[in-house]
Amino acid sequence: MQTATLLGVLLAALFSLLIVLWQYFYKAKKRGRLNWILAFLRFISIFGVLLILLNPKISNVGYQLEKHNLLLLLDDSQSIKSGGASEQIMTLNERILEDKALAERFTLRKFAFGSELLSSDSLSFSAEVSDISGALSSVDNIFGRDKTLAILISDGNQTVGKAYEYMGNDLSYPVYSVVVGDTTRYADLRINQVNINKYTFLKNRFPVELFVTLQGNEAVASRLRIRMDGKIVYSNEFQLTPEENSKKFSTTLEAAEVGLRMIDISVDSIPGERNTMNNKRRIPIEVIDEKTMVGLISDVLHPDLGALIKAIESNDQRSVSLLSPRASVEELSSFDIFILYQPTPAFQSVYDFLKESGLNTFTLTGPGTNWRYLNRMQKGLEISNSNQTEEILPILNQTFDLFDLGDFSVEDFPPLIGSLGEILITQPYESLIDQQIRGVNLQEPLLPIISDGKERHAYLFGENIWKWRVQSYRNDENFNNFDNFINKIILYLTSDGKRDRLSIEYEQLYSAVTEKKIKATFTDETYVFKKDATLTLRINSTADEFKSEQTMLFSGDHYEAGLGNLKEGDYTFSVSVEGENLQKGGRFTIEEFNLEQLFVSSDADQLRDLSEGSGGQLYHPDEIENMLNELKENPGLAPTQKSIENVVSLIDFKIMFAIIILAFTTEWLIRKYNGLI
């Protein structure tokens, strides 16, 4: 107890005693045994209150030995077993754990890692992937604030994660690596990386990019082959040398058939190559046929029609059909969007169909448009026509943001022929192009896009748009500027912006490096995620009669179902919602492709870069004693003695309050009973 605190307690006791003496003895007319009892109770009450105010404390200083954390990180992946290093790791693990001097000097903790870091006493060497970088980052997050060092025992071969050899400078602890397995550098040719899209459209050409690397001391020649569904679609002979040991290949392939297509990539093996599993890769790509059917409806012949057809069909995923306004409902039902050219009352059956179907439209007007009829048919748009035609120049609206216009420009575009009149739009819209007449910006839209949240409609108030396409060619010697502009309008109109209540997430190919799960999300009509829905996953094999059905489990913000029990093969699946007319599906392939078997030797160089960058060192199994001696004799790693001061209050507030209340109450009752109040 500090001197000031002790002095405060003594003064509180003296002050309480003086008050009691003054009240019960100095001022008292009668003195007796009762005065002593009352004085004692009053002293306890006042002294207790003062003690609570002073809150005296005592401190106790202790000493604690603080050790460094020594983390033993053991590679538990399949490459350890296939590389013959499992016995080495078991021997090293036993040697480190049995070192009593090491245990006295450090706080020893053991971890195993494959795809993730685990605190485990047993090793199975069954992990399908190894993520060294993830294990190092996890240790840094857990022990980064403490005094820590790590012993990493691995073959240095990583199949997922970022490049761990460059992590040394970013770690807060040194890493002492022990490389196990065969470090001999055998000749090996490997497909290192393949870049390809997951989806492509029918009749499109899609890019394939890949890298082939050589490990070895001699120049080699080989051949690259790419097969699609078993047929060779690309072949290339190449050479690699120790100096130029990597080569990039790029090509495009045609998506000729709809469905899941398998891309098999292989390179011929070289003399003396021990591992040929890394000479091939298999990747799926989904070919989708989502051609947009555009109905171009006109009662007149005009060059604008040909310009629109050419521009829209410049995209292979769109097809345009020229229709009469008198087309039947059966004909109209096969289209996704309509372009209405200079509508007249002859379009009545078309507008009746649009009212029922709710499809989006692109309407082009001109001198031949019946404005009174158009005003009656279109919602949210009214134009007062003066029957006076005028040349209208386009001005691009720079603030338009419904979709990206890219590099579209209206520079030197000729005027369109339109009709003068006031334009009244009563629904939300944005003007893509404004009107300019005789050098005056009318602040009126020439090409507005109207949306009420359910439907989207675009309008162009002028004819002779074919001249814009011609001018686009004059400016750039191609039609891309105009064609891309029209196609972006069509894309926006065909994408109605509606969200799917049921959405699924899956991979076309499941292997060791992919999570074998199918995930789904489901929302109510207001697009709020539903946690109490019942989603059912049905899986069928395309090769045999295998079928399975399971309820997807709720997991935080989605539903999921595991595929770990499925064998290698091709499958189709569907996800449905109980009580809802909603279903989505797809197809996937499960491939027993083990990345851990692609390595022919241990990678000591990367482990050395990691250790030296972190302040540690690389060792081989026969140097384990040197490493342990270094750790035990390094003065910078010695335990330190740390003093700990424990401050404790002398009084218990609850008990003291109870004593004070009891003393005051007892004193009051005695005084009341004896007539002193």
VOZAKOL-746325 format. One record per residue (C-alpha): x, y, z. Coordinates in steps of 0.1 Angstrom, whole numbers, padded with zeros to 4 digits, always signed. Each point is the difference from the previous one (the first is absolute). Layout:
XYZ;...
This chain:
+0000+0000+0000;+0013+0034-0009;+0008+0025+0028;-0025+0025-0013;-0028-0026+0001;+0010-0011+0036;+0000+0036+0011;-0034+0005-0015;-0014-0030+0019;+0014+0013+0033;-0014+0035-0006;-0034-0015-0008;+0000-0020+0032;+0011+0030+0020;-0027+0022-0016;-0027-0026+0007;+0012-0003+0036;-0001+0037+0006;-0036+0003-0014;-0011-0029+0023;+0017+0015+0031;-0015+0034-0007;-0035-0013-0005;-0004-0027+0026;+0024+0011+0028;+0007+0038-0002;-0035+0011-0008;-0018-0029+0018;-0019+0009+0032;+0000-0036+0012;+0028-0024-0003;-0002-0037+0003;+0003-0034-0017;-0025+0010-0027;+0022+0029-0011;+0029-0024-0007;-0022-0023-0021;-0014+0029-0020;+0034+0015-0004;+0014-0032-0013;-0028-0003-0026;+0004+0036-0011;+0038-0005-0003;-0005-0031-0022;-0024+0019-0023;+0021+0031-0005;+0033-0019-0003;-0016-0023-0026;-0012+0029-0021;+0034+0015+0001;+0017-0033-0009;-0023-0003-0031;+0010+0035-0010;+0037-0007+0005;-0002-0035-0016;+0035-0011+0014;+0019-0025-0021;+0030-0023+0004;+0023-0011-0028;+0019-0033-0004;+0030-0003-0024;+0006-0034-0015;+0024-0013-0026;-0008-0022-0031;+0023-0017-0025;-0010+0010-0035;+0010-0024-0028;+0000+0002-0038;-0027-0019-0018;+0017-0027-0021;-0025-0012-0027;+0006-0033-0017;-0017+0001-0035;-0002-0034-0017;-0011-0005-0036;-0028-0026+0000;-0007-0001-0037;+0001-0030-0023;+0032+0012-0018;+0019-0009+0032;-0010-0036-0002;+0004-0003-0038;+0034+0016+0002;+0012-0024+0027;+0004+0026+0027;-0026-0012+0025;+0025-0019+0021;+0024+0030+0000;-0028+0022+0014;-0010-0025+0027;+0036-0004+0011;+0006+0038+0001;-0033+0005+0019;+0010-0026+0026;+0035+0014+0004;-0013+0036+0006;-0028-0010+0024;+0024-0021+0021;+0026+0027+0005;-0005+0010+0037;+0024+0029-0002;-0020+0014-0029;-0032-0004+0020;+0014+0019+0030;+0012+0028-0022;-0031+0004-0022;-0038-0004+0001;-0003-0027-0026;-0032-0002-0021;-0005-0025-0029;-0021+0006-0031;-0007-0020-0032;-0011+0016-0033;-0015-0009-0033;-0027+0023-0013;-0002+0016+0034;+0020+0002+0033;-0011-0026+0026;+0011-0007+0036;+0005-0037-0002;+0021-0027+0017;-0003-0025-0029;+0012+0001-0036;-0018-0018-0028;+0016+0016-0031;-0034-0001-0017;-0006+0037-0008;-0009+0004-0036;+0016+0035-0002;+0028+0018+0019;-0002+0037+0008;+0032+0011+0016;-0008+0037-0004;-0033-0005+0018;+0016-0018+0029;+0026+0028+0004;-0026+0027-0001;-0022-0018+0025;+0029-0002+0025;+0007+0036-0005;-0036+0010+0008;-0001-0022+0031;+0035+0005+0015;+0012+0032-0018;-0001+0021+0032;+0020-0025+0021;+0036-0010-0001;-0001-0028-0026;+0021-0021-0023;-0009-0029-0022;+0015-0032-0013;-0015-0009-0034;+0005-0036-0011;-0011-0004-0036;+0010-0011-0035;-0006+0036-0011;-0026-0010-0026;-0032+0022+0002;-0031-0007-0021;-0022+0029+0011;+0006+0035+0015;+0023+0029-0008;+0037-0002-0005;+0013-0008+0035;+0037+0005-0009;-0006+0038+0000;-0018+0001+0033;+0030+0001+0023;+0003+0038+0003;-0037+0003+0008;+0000-0025+0029;+0005+0011+0036;+0020-0031+0009;+0030-0019-0014;-0006-0033-0018;+0025-0028+0003;-0007-0024-0029;+0009-0037-0003;-0003-0013-0035;-0010-0037-0003;-0002-0024-0029;+0021-0003-0031;+0016+0034-0010;+0016-0013-0032;-0010+0021-0030;-0014-0025-0025;-0009+0009-0036;-0037+0009+0000;-0023+0017-0025;-0032+0015+0016;-0031+0018-0010;+0002+0027+0026;-0031+0021-0004;-0031+0001-0023;-0022+0030-0004;-0035-0006-0016;-0035+0014+0005;-0026-0020+0017;-0027+0008-0026;-0002+0009-0037;-0027+0005-0025;-0008-0023-0029;+0019+0007-0032;+0023+0023+0018;+0038-0004+0002;+0013-0001+0035;+0036+0006+0011;+0023-0026+0017;+0033+0011+0016;+0025-0024+0017;+0035-0001+0012;+0025-0030-0003;+0031+0000+0021;+0032-0022-0001;+0020-0012+0030;+0033-0014-0012;+0035+0007-0012;-0004-0009-0037;-0020+0014-0029;-0031-0020-0009;-0026-0002-0029;-0036-0009+0005;-0035+0005-0015;-0030+0016+0015;-0035-0013-0008;-0034+0013+0009;-0030-0023-0004;-0037+0009+0003;-0022-0030+0007;+0028-0023-0012;+0007+0018-0033;+0033+0019-0006;-0008+0037-0005;+0035+0014+0005;+0036-0013-0003;+0033+0017+0003;+0036-0012+0001;+0024+0019+0023;+0034+0000+0016;+0011+0010+0035;+0035+0005+0014;+0014+0005+0036;+0004+0037-0009;-0035+0004-0015;-0019-0025+0021;-0035+0013-0004;-0023+0006-0029;-0034+0016-0004;-0025-0014-0025;-0031+0019-0011;-0028-0010-0024;-0037+0002-0006;-0024-0029-0003;-0035-0001-0015;-0030-0010+0021;-0018-0021-0026;-0024-0019+0023;-0022+0009+0030;+0007-0016+0033;+0029-0008+0023;+0031-0005-0022;+0033-0015+0014;+0033+0016-0010;+0029-0025+0004;+0035+0016-0002;+0031-0021-0002;+0037+0002-0008;+0022-0029-0011;+0023-0014+0026;+0038+0005-0003;+0028-0026+0005;+0006-0008+0036;-0032+0016+0013;-0011-0018+0032;-0034+0017+0005;-0023+0004-0030;-0032+0008+0019;+0008+0037-0001;+0003-0002-0038;-0038+0002-0004;-0029+0021+0012;-0038-0004-0004;-0023+0030+0001;-0037+0003-0007;-0017+0029-0018;-0038+0005-0002;-0012+0010-0035;-0033+0019+0002;-0025+0007-0027;-0016+0033+0011;-0007+0016-0034;-0023+0030+0004;-0029+0000-0025;-0008+0035-0012;-0032+0008-0018;+0002+0031-0023;-0035+0011-0009;-0007+0025-0028;-0027+0008-0024;+0023+0018-0024;+0033-0008-0017;+0029+0023+0010;+0038-0001+0000;-0001+0003+0038;-0013-0036+0002;+0030-0014-0017;+0024+0021+0021;-0017-0013+0032;+0001-0036-0011;+0037+0003-0010;+0009+0017+0033;-0019-0024+0023;+0011-0032-0018;+0037+0011+0002;-0003-0018+0033;-0003-0037-0006;-0022-0004+0030;-0028+0020-0016;-0024-0007-0028;-0023+0025-0017;-0032-0008-0019;-0020+0025-0020;-0037-0003+0008;-0032+0015-0012;-0022+0019+0026;-0026-0026-0008;+0021-0030+0012;-0018-0026+0020;+0003-0005+0037;+0018-0033-0007;+0027+0018-0020;+0004+0028+0026;+0003-0025+0029;+0034-0012-0012;+0018+0034+0005;+0017+0015+0030;-0002+0037-0009;-0017+0021-0027;+0011+0030-0021;-0029+0020-0012;+0007+0021-0030;-0023+0030-0005;-0032-0014+0016;-0034+0005-0014;-0035-0014+0008;+0010-0030-0020;+0022-0010+0031;-0031-0005+0022;+0004-0038+0002;+0037+0004+0009;-0008+0024+0028;-0027-0023+0013;+0026-0028+0001;+0025+0023+0018;-0026+0009+0026;-0005-0036+0009;+0037-0011-0003;+0017+0030+0016;+0030-0002-0024;+0023+0030-0004;+0001+0020-0032;+0021+0024-0020;-0022+0024-0020;+0013+0021-0029;-0022+0029-0012;+0000+0023-0030;-0022+0019-0024;-0021-0031-0006;-0008-0006+0037;-0036+0004+0011;+0006+0021+0031;-0036+0001+0012;+0000-0038-0001;+0034-0003+0016;-0009+0023+0029;-0030-0022+0007;+0020-0033-0001;+0031+0010+0020;-0001+0004+0038;+0019+0030+0015;+0007+0017-0034;-0019+0027-0018;+0012+0021-0029;-0019+0030-0015;+0008-0002-0037;-0001+0032-0022;+0002-0020-0032;+0031+0020-0009;+0031-0020-0008;+0035+0012+0010;+0036-0012-0001;+0011-0010+0035;+0037-0003+0009;+0010-0023+0028;+0018+0012+0032;+0013-0028+0023;-0011+0003+0036;+0032-0003+0020;-0018-0007+0033;-0019-0031-0013;+0008-0029+0023;-0025-0028-0006;+0027-0019-0017;+0035+0005-0012;+0003+0017-0035;+0036-0008-0003;+0017+0021-0028;-0033+0008-0018;+0001+0033-0018;-0025+0020-0021;+0028+0021-0016;-0010+0011-0035;-0032-0020+0001;-0026+0014-0025;-0034+0012+0012;-0030-0021+0002;-0034+0010-0014;-0025+0004+0028;-0031+0019+0009;-0001+0031+0022;-0021-0002+0031;+0002+0001+0038;+0009-0032+0016;-0016-0009+0034;+0014-0031+0018;-0019-0008+0033;+0021-0030+0010;+0037-0002+0012;+0023+0002-0030;+0035+0009-0011;+0009+0017-0032;+0028-0017-0019;+0001+0026-0028;-0015+0035+0000;-0014+0021-0029;+0018+0029-0017;-0018+0020-0027;+0017+0027-0019;+0028+0002+0025;-0023+0003+0030;-0001-0027+0027;-0038-0005+0006;+0006-0018+0033;-0024-0026-0013;+0009-0037-0003;+0007-0015-0035;+0006-0035+0014;-0016-0005+0035;-0002-0033+0019;-0031-0003+0023;-0002-0025+0028;-0028-0006+0025;+0019-0027+0019;-0018-0028-0019;+0004+0009-0037;+0025+0019-0020;-0007+0020-0032;+0024+0020-0022;-0011+0026-0026;+0018+0017-0029;-0019+0030-0013;+0014+0001-0035;+0006-0020-0032;+0030-0006-0022;+0021-0016+0027;+0017-0019-0029;+0019+0031-0007;+0016-0002+0035;+0013-0035-0008;+0015+0013-0033;+0016+0029+0018;+0014-0024+0027;+0018-0018-0028;+0013+0032-0015;+0014+0010+0034;+0017-0033+0010;+0000-0021-0032;-0023-0025+0018;-0035-0001+0014;+0010-0009+0036;-0009+0034+0015;-0036-0002-0012;-0005-0037+0002;+0013-0002+0036;-0023+0029+0010;-0031-0017-0014;+0009-0033+0016;+0005+0016+0034;-0035+0014-0002;-0013-0034-0010;+0019-0016+0029;-0014+0024+0025;-0035-0005-0012;+0003-0038+0000;+0014+0001+0035;-0031+0009+0019;+0019+0005+0033;-0022-0025+0018;+0018-0020+0027;-0003-0037+0003;-0015-0012+0033;+0018-0033-0003;+0037+0001-0010;+0026-0028+0001;+0038-0001+0002;+0020-0029-0011;+0031-0011-0019;-0001-0019-0034;+0030-0020+0012;+0006-0012+0035;+0035-0012+0009;+0023-0001+0030;+0005+0038-0001;-0037+0009-0001;-0026-0001+0028;-0024-0028-0009;-0032+0018+0008;-0030+0015-0018;-0013+0032+0016;-0033+0018-0005;-0018+0031+0012;-0038+0006+0001;-0019+0032+0007;-0036+0009+0005;-0020+0023-0024;+0017+0030+0015;+0034-0015-0006;+0007-0005+0037;+0020-0032+0007;-0022-0028+0015;+0016-0021+0028;-0028-0025+0004;-0004-0012-0036;+0004-0037-0010;+0023-0004-0030;+0004-0034-0016;+0030-0011-0021;-0005-0028-0025;+0030-0015-0018;+0001-0024-0029;+0030-0017-0016;+0002+0003-0038;+0019-0034-0003;-0022-0023+0021;-0033+0000+0019;+0014+0016+0032;-0024+0024+0016;+0001+0018+0033;-0021+0025+0019;+0009+0021+0031;-0013+0030+0018;+0024+0030-0001;+0012+0012+0034;-0003+0036+0011;+0035+0016+0005;+0001+0036+0010;-0011+0019-0031;-0006-0029-0024;-0010-0037-0003;+0025-0026-0009;+0004-0037-0007;+0032-0021-0001;+0011-0022-0029;+0027-0019+0018;-0017-0034-0004;-0001+0001-0038;+0024-0020-0021;+0018+0012-0031;-0023+0008-0029;-0024+0024-0017;-0032+0011+0018;-0031+0022-0005;-0018+0016+0029;-0030+0022+0009;-0009+0021+0030;-0037+0005+0008;-0018+0019+0028;-0028-0017+0019;-0033+0018-0005;+0013+0022-0028;+0000-0004-0038;+0037+0007-0001;+0028-0023-0013;+0035+0004-0013;+0026-0025-0011;+0032-0007-0018;+0027-0026-0005;+0034-0008+0014;+0028-0025-0001;+0019-0015+0029;+0036-0009-0009;+0024-0019+0023;+0029+0023-0009;+0026+0001+0028;+0023+0031-0002;+0022-0014+0028;+0013-0027-0024;+0012+0025-0026;+0033+0007+0018;+0032-0020-0007;+0023+0015+0026;+0000+0023+0031;+0004+0037-0005;+0028+0011+0023;+0006+0033-0018;-0034+0014+0009;+0003-0011+0037;+0034+0017+0001;-0014+0033-0013;-0027-0001+0026;+0023-0007+0029;+0026+0025-0009;-0026+0027-0006;-0015-0006+0034;+0033-0001+0019;+0002-0038+0003;+0020-0026-0018;-0005-0031-0022;+0011-0035+0013;+0000-0035-0013;-0011-0030+0021;+0036-0010+0008;+0006+0035+0014;-0028-0002+0025;+0025+0000+0030;+0016+0032-0013;-0033+0017-0002;-0011-0011+0035;+0033+0011+0015;-0003+0034-0017;-0035+0005+0015;+0011-0011+0035;+0032+0020+0001;-0012+0032-0017;+0000+0027+0028;-0027+0020-0019;-0024-0029+0005;+0006-0005+0037;-0030+0002+0024;-0004+0034+0018;-0012+0007+0035;-0030+0023+0002;-0013+0017+0031;-0038+0001+0006;-0016+0024+0024;-0033-0011+0014;-0021+0028+0016;-0028-0011+0023;-0026+0020+0019;+0001-0004+0038;-0037+0002+0004;-0030-0019-0015;-0025+0027-0009;-0031-0022+0004;+0010-0012+0035;+0010+0035+0010;-0033+0015-0012;-0018-0027+0020;+0020+0008+0032;-0007+0037-0004;-0037-0005-0005;-0002-0025+0029;+0019+0024+0023;-0022+0030-0008;-0032-0020+0003;+0010-0015+0033;+0010+0034+0014;-0033+0015-0011;-0021-0028+0015;+0019+0002+0034;-0004+0038+0001;-0037-0003-0009;-0006-0027+0026;+0016+0021+0027;-0017+0032-0009;+0031+0018-0012;-0017+0011-0032;
